[in-house]
Amino acid sequence: MNKIEKLIAELCPDGVEFTIIGALIENTSNIRWENSQDGQKFKYIDLTSVDRVTHTIGNTKAIDRDSAPNRAQKIILKGDIIFGTTRPMLRRYCLIPEKYTEQICSTGFCVLRPKSHLLHPHFLFHLIGTEDFYRHVEANQRGASYPAISDSAVKKFKIPIPPLEVQHEIVRILDTFSELEAELEAELEAELEARRKQYQYYRDQLLNFELGYGTGAGRIDNLISEHCREEIKYRKLETLGSVYSGLTGKQKSDFGVGNARFITYKNVYNNISIDLTVNDAVRISSDEKQNKLEVGDVLFTASSETLGEVGISSVVGDTPSEEIYLNSFCFGYRLNDKASLIPGFLKYIFRSNFVRQQIIRTASGVTRFNISKKKFLNRVRIPIPPVEIQHEIVDILDKFDALVNDLSIGLPAEINARRKQYEYYRDRLLTFKEAV
């Protein structure tokens, strides 16, 4: 019998009480900017400051009362857990360390401040990562295209409350496990990041035909020399195809259950090729005129909180087996002549740095950035190499992409295994019998 089992047998042999989070946390407050001193600076944590994998805080902005965005409102303290309630299934959550105490976070976070005599902050932090919690989140989020969950709904999640002595022992084990896992993962991530940069550099070299020949592409150089005696032409998107919108006129009640499927914002953002196996449902009546996806369509995120996340593309690489629609926070681009550009080439060219920078310049906004479809069509231009060259490029990049991103092989598989191992032990340690 290990120490935790002994403690449970001694302190809570008949199980533990389960209580909603809201009963176990302190009230929090917002900053009153009018009372802050002239020039007083704060670190501002927005949604993109929190890493979705490591659950640590990365880049923050220095703000004062004159430069603070509207969402910079919530005061945070050491030991708080903040959880992103906007697009919550992206799992942006973290534990606030000492360096960010009395700083500011976005209203896009729910701030959870445990009562110290009832709940260990690290214990709650580990619970926020469990699948039980995310099942609660998924059941209570609202909005299909840009989902969110209210703070009050987050706080209604019931968690086990073993005695603090048991919590401390579980935290000691999980924190130690997390530190060891983080050290190993940091080494793997550094190697993987180097490979990704190498891949991105190589991809951008292959896809920027303005570089001319001699880019180290070997057979591709020969093909270009053979097939493209004249310079490869770049064409504006408005000359090659047209854009179409996602679902229109839908209510919240139309999503979740229905007679048709649709592609979510998350599906577009996370996949260079659309995942057509998902089962996100929407109700479509027989008299509705909505745009349906076709093979070769390129889908884009139309709106985001940062410029770096706006206009992210994903390609419909296979013919859908049934009618599938697109959410309203994205838009689609369809070629007039699909024989001139293959889907595999499209998925890489629209994520290349050369084209991404053009797309970003068609967006505008302050707290939220939106793509101008008119600018998108008449300002973004892409190369049109012969189809044989496109196939050759796709063959090379598909192999390279698998080595860098495929979770079933290489470094990504090793990193994924480390995370799964932690998640397994976390869920085992945080599972309790509920007291009658």
N, C-alpha and C positions, 0 to 999 in steps of 0.2 A: 504493500500500500504506500503510494507516494505522499508527499507532504500535503498536497491539496486534498487528496482523498481523506487523509486523517483529519484535516481541518473541517471538511464538510461533515464527516461522520461525527465530529465532536460538536460543531457549532450549529449545523442545520441538517440533522439526520432525516427530517421529514420533508425536505425540500426548501425552496426559498420563495419569497414573495416576488411577484411580478408587478411592476408599477409603471405608469406612463412617465415618459421623460419629463413632461411638464411639471410633475410633482417633485422632481428631484433637482431642479435648477433654480438659480437666483434670477431675479429680474435684471435686465440689462438696460442701458440708456443710450440715447443718441447725443451727438455733440450739438451744442448751441454755438453755431459759427459766429454769431454776432457778439458773443462774449469772449471769443478767442483774441489773443493779443496780435497786434500788427506784426506781420512777418513771422508769426509762430508757425513752424513747419511740422507736418505729420507725415508718417509713412502711410501710403494708401494701398490697401490690398483689394484689388478687383478680382473678378472671377478668374481671369486668365493668369493671375499671379500664383495660383495654387496648382501645383503639378498633380495631374490625375493619377500618376503611377506611384511616385514617391511620397505624395501627400505632404509635401513641404512647400514653403513659400519661396518663390523665386523673385522675379523682378517686381519692384514696387515703385510707385511714383511719390515724389515729394510734393505735398500740396499745402496750401494755406487757405484762409477763408475767401480769398479772391480767386484762387485757381481751382478750388474743389469742385468736382463734378456733382451733379444733383444726387447721385447715388452714394456719395461719400458721406455717410451719416452715422454708422454704428461704431461705438467705442468698444475696443476689445482689451482684455487683460490676459496676463500669463495664465495658462491652464484652461482658457476657453477652447471649445471646439467649434469651428465654423464649418457649416455645410452649405454648399451651393444649391439653392432652391430653383434656380433657372436651369433648364435642361439637366435635372438632377441625376439622371442615369449616367451622366459623364463622370460622376463620383469625384467632384472637387470638394474635398474636405481635408482639414488638418487640425493639429493641436498647436495653439499659440505659444511660442517660446518667449523667454524673458525679453528679448530685444524688441518685440512688437507690443509690449504691454503699454496701454494707454495710447495706442495708435488707432487708425480708422480703417474699417472695412466697408465694402459695398452693401447696400440693402438687398443685393442678390444673395447674401448669405443669411442663414439662420444662425444666431449666436447662442450657444449652449454653455452656460456657466454652472458647473455642478456645485451643489451644496456639499462642502467638504466633509461634513459629519455623516453623509449618506453615500456619497459616490466619488470614487477616485477618478480624476480627469482622464487618465490613461485608460482606465477600464471602459469609460464611455467612448473614448476614441476608437478602441478596438471593436466595440460593439457596432459602431457606425459603419464599419466595413463589411459586416456580415450579410449573407444573402437574405436572411430573414428581414433585416432592415430594408433592403432594396426591393423586396417583394411588397412591403408596406408602402414604400415610395411609389412604385409602379402603380399600385392600386389606387393611390390618392393623388397622383399628379393630374393636372388638368391642361387641356390643349394638345391636340395631336401634332400640329406642325411645329410649335415652339413650346413644349410642355414645361410646366412649373408646378411646384408644390408649395402650399402656404406654410408659414412658420407654425401655425397652430396644428396643422396636420402632422408635421414632423414630430411635434412634442406629444402627440397622442400615441406614439409607438411605445409598446410595453416592453420593458427590459427586466431581466432578473436582477435582484438586489441581494446578493449574498453578503454576509458580514464583511466589514472592511478588511479584516485580517485575510479573508479568502481573496478579496479583490486585489490586495497588495501582492499576494503570492502569484496570482495569475498575471498581474501586470509585470512583475519581475521576470517571469518566464517569457512572456510575449515580447517585452521590450528587449530582452537579451537576444531572443530569436530574431527579432526585427533588425537589431544592430548587426548581428552576424550576417544575416541575409542581405542587408543593405551594403555592407562592405564588399561581399562577393559580387553582388549585383552591380555595384558601382564600377568594379573592374571590368565586368562583362559589358556594361553599358558604354564605358569609355571606348572599348574595342569596337562595339557595334556602331557607336556614333562615328568613329573614324571610317568604318566601312560605308556608313550611310553617306557621309560627305564625299567619299570616293565615288560611290554610286551616283550621287547627284551631279558631281562634277562630270563624270563620264557621260551620263545621260544628257546633260546640257551641251557637252561637246558634240555628241552625235546629232543633236536636234537643232543646232545652230549652224545652218548651212552657209551663213555669211562668213564663217571662219575659212571657208574654202577647203581645199583638199589637204592631205597630210595631217589629219587630226589623230592618227593612230588607229583608225577604224579598219585598216587593212582592206578586206573585201569590199566594204562600203565605199572606200575611196575609189576602188577600181570600178565599182558599179556607177558611181557618180560620173567618173571620167568617161565611161562607156555610154551612159544614157543621157547625160546632161551636158552636152557640148556647150550650151548656153547656160548662163547663171540660173539657178533655181529661182522661180518667181515667188514672191510673197503676195498673198491675196487678203484683202479685208474680209471679215466675216460676213458683212452685208452682201458681198458678191457671191458667197458660197452657200448661204442658207438663211434661215429665219429663226426667230425665237418664239417660244410659246409659253404660256403661263401655267402654273399649277392649278390645283382645284380652286374653284370660285363658288361663292354662295353657300358654303357649307357651315353648319352649326356644330357645336361641340358634341351634340347628341348623335351626329352622323358618323362619328368615329368610334372605334373600339369593336363594334359589331357591324356587320354589313354584308352586302352581296358582292363586293369587289375588293381588290387589294390596292394599296398605294405605297409609294416610296417615301420614307420619312427623311427629314433634314439630316438626322444622324446617319442614315444609310448612305446618303450622298457624301457627307463629310468624311466618314471613316473608310470608305472603300474607293479605290481607284477604278474598280469596275463594280457596278451595282450588284448587290446581293439580291437575286430574284427569288430566293427560297423563303424569304421572310413572309410572315402572315399578318401584316398590319392591315386591318380591315376598315372599309368605308362604305357607307350606304350611297348607292348611285341609282337614281330612278331612270326608267326607260326613256323619258323625254329630255333628259339632261344632255347638254352638249359640252362635254369635258374633253380635254386633250389626253390621248392615250399614248403610252410609250411605244417606241419602235426600236428595233435593233439599229445600232449606230448613232442613236441620239446621245448628246452630251448634256448632262444635268449639272446645274451650278447652284451653290448656296447664294441666294440673292441678298441676304442680310446677315450681319454679325456684329458683335460688340467690338471687334478689332479688325483692322485692315488686313492683318495676316490671315484671318479666318474667312474673309469674304471672298466669294467667287471661286471657292474650292470646287473642283470638277470631278465627275464620275461618269463613266461611259456605260451605256446599255450594250454589253458585249454579245449577248445572245438574244435570240428571238423569244419574247415572253410567251409562255404557254397559255396565257389567258390575258384578258384586258387588265392593264395596270396603269394607275394614275400617279400624279406627282403632287406632293404637298405644296401649300400656297407660299411657303417661305423659300421656295426654290423656283428656278425656271429652266426650260429646256431649249436646246439649240439643235436644229435638224438641217442636215445638208440637202441641197437640191439634187445633187448627183452623188449618191452614196458609193458609187464605184470608184470615185477619185481618191477617197480617203478611207482606209480600213479602220474598224473600231479599235484595234490594238494600237495603232499609231496615234489615234485621237486621245486615248487615255494617257499617253506619255507626253504628247506635245502640249496639252493644256495644263499639265502640272510642271512643265519645264520652267526654269527661272525666267527665260526670255519672254514667254507668254504670260506667266503669272504677274510679272511687273506691269505688263500692259493692262491686264484685267484689273489690278488693284487701282490703277489710275482712273478707272471709270467709276469708282465708288466715291461717295462723299457722305459726310455726317460728322457729328461731334461725339455723342454718347453711343450712337449706333450708326453703322455704315451700311449704305444701300447701293447696289449696283444700278447705274443708269443703263437700261437696255439699249437706248439710242446710241450712247457713247460706246457701249460694248460692241455693237455691230459696226460702227463706222470708224473705230479707232484701233481695234485689235486686229492684227494681221498674223497669218501663219504660213509656213512654207508648204508647197505642194510638190514633194518629190515623186518620182515614178513609184507605182505600187510595188514593184520588185524591191526597191530600196526600203520602202516602208516595212515590208515583211522581214527583211534582213535586220533592220533596227529593232523591230519588235521581238524577234527571236533572241537577240543579244540581251535586251533589257529585261525580258521575262525571266531569263536565267539569273541575271544579276539581282533582280528584285526578289526572287525566291530565296536566294542566299542571305539577303539582308532582312527580309520581313516575314518569311514563312515560319509560322510558329511550330511547324513539325520538324524543322531541321536546324542544325547549326546553333549559333549563339542565341537567336530568338527562342529556340526550344529550351535551351539551358536556363535562360532568364525566366521563361514561363514556368518551368519546373520548380524553380526556387520560390516563386510567388505562390504556386499551388500548394507547396509544402507548408508555407506559413499559414495560408488560408485554412488548410486542413486542421492543423493544430490549434489555430485560433478558434475555429468553430467547435472543436471538441472541448476545449477549455471553457468556452462560454455557453455551453449547453447544460441547463440545470433542470431538475425536476421541480415543478411548481408545487408549492405547499397548498394543501387543501384548505 
